[in-house]
Amino acid sequence: MTMPQSGIKVVIVGAGFGGLTAAIECHRQGHDVRVYESFPELKTLGDIISFGANAGRIYHRWSEGRVVQRLRELCIDLSSYGFRIHKYDTGEVVYHQRNPPGDPKAPVLNGHRGELHQVVFNYARDELGIPIHLGQPVGEYFEDEEQAGIVLQNGERVLADLVIGADGVRSKARELVLGYVDKPKSSGYAVWRAWFSNTDMIQDPRTREFCAHGDSFNGWIGPDVHFLFSTIKGGQDCCWVLTHRDEHDIDESWSFPGRLEDVYRVLEGWDPICRAIVEKTPSLVDWKLVYRDPLSTWVSRHARILLLGDAAHPFLPTSAQGATQAMEDGVTIAVCLKRAGKANVPAAVRVHQEIRYDRVGEVQKTGETTRDRWHKTDWETVAKDPKSIAFPREDWIHAHDAEKHANETFDELFKKVTQPELFENVKLRPIGPIGVTVG
């Protein structure tokens, strides 16, 4: 349900999952919200994306569960199959990880990025009527103590009480918040990614089993490499992701067309089934995993510009939480703005950062720990304890309710932000070093 109008004007730059969630949640909380996106049209591109139960809980609140039902129809169903983890060379299943009982109010959702994004986009624009301006690149950000805004490349100035930069790892708003340009660095890893029809898979007796009996999910774990393969929509579509070492210079770009011969080299000596799967791939993407040093702050000098999602905290795919944490950001800032009111927007933004910063940092670490668990596997340990190689599903991550948590923690943090003199040794996250126009 939508709350009474707050009078707070919010401009969001970027219409990805994080930006759209922030827009939807701001709308729910009664704020006046508009979205600006540089892409001229929506395209259903990409491959698989994962949303944990903590995201499913957010989706379920939209339109009384109808949005999550649309998403579920497009997502993989592993209730009976689970996740089967193989040793890279022999192909033996060393651990069969069963799916825990699902909560219909907090479902885990895994599906095609573009298809799921289309559902969320249509809900925001067509059902809620949120203005989403496509083909509108932002040329400048600016702020002062009273307001913030953006300048579009066509020269139009758009003013708001708060501007949210949800425009990804190359966010221009980062320059204003940080006071300098921070370039992405290589994480030392890259992934090849592919999504394709099961046409050839189901005709090959070596691979037919993955498609003929519904959805499936399998992983092969090897030295500093892991290969994940899933089928979806009742086995009709196929998707694989192979993470491997890569020190490529990513100064200019981090996504390239992939080459099958490179994949075959990495898979030499592996279970032949892996190559049999890759051979069916019509095209693939070589995606370099970029790394950025953790930001000291996501908030600009006057606390009128806020970084959200990948613009603030990019995640490794092995966390399976990047998009979900961006969604938690969107929920939290919407609640903080509502609780603080129009006269206290900067304080609301600072409270948002206090609520989110440490949690995001801890969840980010799981991307590295899961990767290292697989890439540095001690097979003798696995033989004694097969569960040691399982994909982690921590309750502290998945059981989190971002809206409830924001409401429960807001009052005390608001006092610390607005009246720090009342608290001993209060330590708050810093805000940006400058407050000037960035173009």
Summary of the structure (lengths in Angstrom):
residues: 439
radius of gyration: 22.3
end to end distance: 37.7
largest distance: 71.5
contacts: 1509
relative contact order: 0.17
helix: 37%
strand: 23%
